């Protein structure tokens, strides 16, 4: 079903959805990579709602990652258009459009460039409904941005800023792990009546290939999925990192450690119940993400699980994350939370 | 009439200020500093200020230096292109070939006390500020001997002793920074200015207007240089800006539009701007220039503009060819001399590349250095976070 690409030569092969009990569907479809799946989702979104618009830098010709290919040709330049180089302006403009009842699907070219728009997202988008007493809202806003390491991205094409946004009540943060998940989650995000920040793992744009059903389908937000069942330790992650974690799980299995792997999918609001149930079963938790460890979202998961499962924990919660440095240039292999780091942490947690 | 080459440099008997007329006596290459006045091909257009004169004071030595420096920069960029394709340079690489006149003309008008800050297309600006080729190539390949010790890469070249404040990846972020540098210069009574460079894409960033307002309010010696190469990555200026007259976008800030492919015009404009900024506060210089390569090495550069356009500019407006014609028409050097110079430069660049290839990558301990002053006791972990722990001093 899924194509495991370049496992030995590149960083990872690819993890498909459909392992665990609660996977979306085992329907077959066309074999698509991540950017094509997202492209399909956008086509469906624009088709199904005439008041939805896609805009951002360079989206007209298809975008730098080809996620918006064919949209301008099909839906016209009044619905799919380029903006000048001004992230703050783009998001602010999107909030306004959404406040008038439209679906504004904004693209920020790289998540590293989202910071000029941070004020608009945090102070305007997240608080609009709240401060107007529900008279107005910008629920139709969806902000898409490619995030994450890509092997050679350096300081400004590799960042994972999800933790900043998880700290803002009023918006949702969604991160898919694969093409099939991405299509369903993006359609849910677009149709969700709250502003959503949707981070797409850029390394998987071409690397990940999976069978994606061609029809319109949505995957529910705020529902985590157990993609691999196990008994000894729970691993929680999202996005591209899951593939690395799965490889670590396979290696751990050879050493007799049974790992349960959970894809959080939605980081804000996150599915605490699923993770709690899993940790109550296994007694151990390991969280892994590319973003730097201090203040990363793993800290929130750790604190919450500690509150809920303290007496069931056999070992301290382990976090295997990016180091506390700016995303480096030549040092990327040292910075990243690699399979071996995760495997080491699994073993030391289990042997605590 | 003796057209023999004079081997001595003293030509004092025949030292007129030569305009575009031919001199029958061939001057000795490169050492003559007697003034020549050249008219710029394109007039300046101004906004809220007087245009500088089209007659530029220069000398044979200077024009020859222009040629040499631009040829060196051009060769460096082309070498970087091959290194990138050979995967010795990884990550991002934004090349400046076509725009060399800007780097070179600006340097001719200013000193190393004046600060320059620019975007990610910074290789040639670094060389213009006195950076060495081997430092540039080492940094590009991420080696220890690079100008930023291998930690910055293509987009982050810096040179403190030449007041070159770099090399910035985020579009437009360097503009308020540059105005801050100018503020410090004014505060310290340095009698120096800051050239803050940005592109036509960055011209639509809000922070530019914030910085302009502050610079104008406080009369800062800031010169904002818009390098208008007509394409913000793949977007042409007419598609992204309501008013592509970037020199007028300062509104209450005076501006000048300059032919950025003419090193002498650039020199004149920068000289004028420096005098203006020291007396009257900020000014915008829009440099009309062009880049031959795409936005970066991942951009072929031909999907949003025709190959005819690129080759047209190369034929008619190339900055190096322009200077070559000037040198030939003023008998400052012969074709052969210039070709020999180019060969030397080629060798110089090749040697620098070879030397850079030999240098080592930074130690892995460098991953943690220079985040804070003396790294502030930051704890750093090994793979499993339990065994290997190191506190940085």
Boltz contact constraints between the chains, C-beta under 6 A:
constraints:
  - contact:
      token1: [A, 84]
      token2: [B, 204]
      max_distance: 6.0
  - contact:
      token1: [A, 84]
      token2: [B, 240]
      max_distance: 6.0
  - contact:
      token1: [A, 85]
      token2: [B, 171]
      max_distance: 6.0
  - contact:
      token1: [A, 85]
      token2: [B, 201]
      max_distance: 6.0
  - contact:
      token1: [A, 85]
      token2: [B, 204]
      max_distance: 6.0
  - contact:
      token1: [A, 85]
      token2: [B, 232]
      max_distance: 6.0
  - contact:
      token1: [A, 86]
      token2: [B, 204]
      max_distance: 6.0
  - contact:
      token1: [A, 86]
      token2: [B, 205]
      max_distance: 6.0
  - contact:
      token1: [A, 88]
      token2: [B, 206]
      max_distance: 6.0
  - contact:
      token1: [A, 152]
      token2: [B, 90]
      max_distance: 6.0
  - contact:
      token1: [A, 152]
      token2: [B, 91]
      max_distance: 6.0
  - contact:
      token1: [A, 154]
      token2: [B, 91]
      max_distance: 6.0
  - contact:
      token1: [A, 154]
      token2: [B, 153]
      max_distance: 6.0
  - contact:
      token1: [A, 156]
      token2: [B, 169]
      max_distance: 6.0
  - contact:
      token1: [A, 325]
      token2: [B, 371]
      max_distance: 6.0
  - contact:
      token1: [A, 328]
      token2: [B, 367]
      max_distance: 6.0
  - contact:
      token1: [A, 329]
      token2: [B, 142]
      max_distance: 6.0
  - contact:
      token1: [A, 329]
      token2: [B, 153]
      max_distance: 6.0
  - contact:
      token1: [A, 330]
      token2: [B, 142]
      max_distance: 6.0
  - contact:
      token1: [A, 330]
      token2: [B, 150]
      max_distance: 6.0
  - contact:
      token1: [A, 330]
      token2: [B, 361]
      max_distance: 6.0
  - contact:
      token1: [A, 331]
      token2: [B, 367]
      max_distance: 6.0
  - contact:
      token1: [A, 334]
      token2: [B, 364]
      max_distance: 6.0
  - contact:
      token1: [A, 334]
      token2: [B, 367]
      max_distance: 6.0
  - contact:
      token1: [A, 341]
      token2: [B, 383]
      max_distance: 6.0
  - contact:
      token1: [A, 344]
      token2: [B, 383]
      max_distance: 6.0
  - contact:
      token1: [A, 344]
      token2: [B, 384]
      max_distance: 6.0
  - contact:
      token1: [A, 345]
      token2: [B, 384]
      max_distance: 6.0
  - contact:
      token1: [A, 348]
      token2: [B, 384]
      max_distance: 6.0
  - contact:
      token1: [A, 348]
      token2: [B, 386]
      max_distance: 6.0
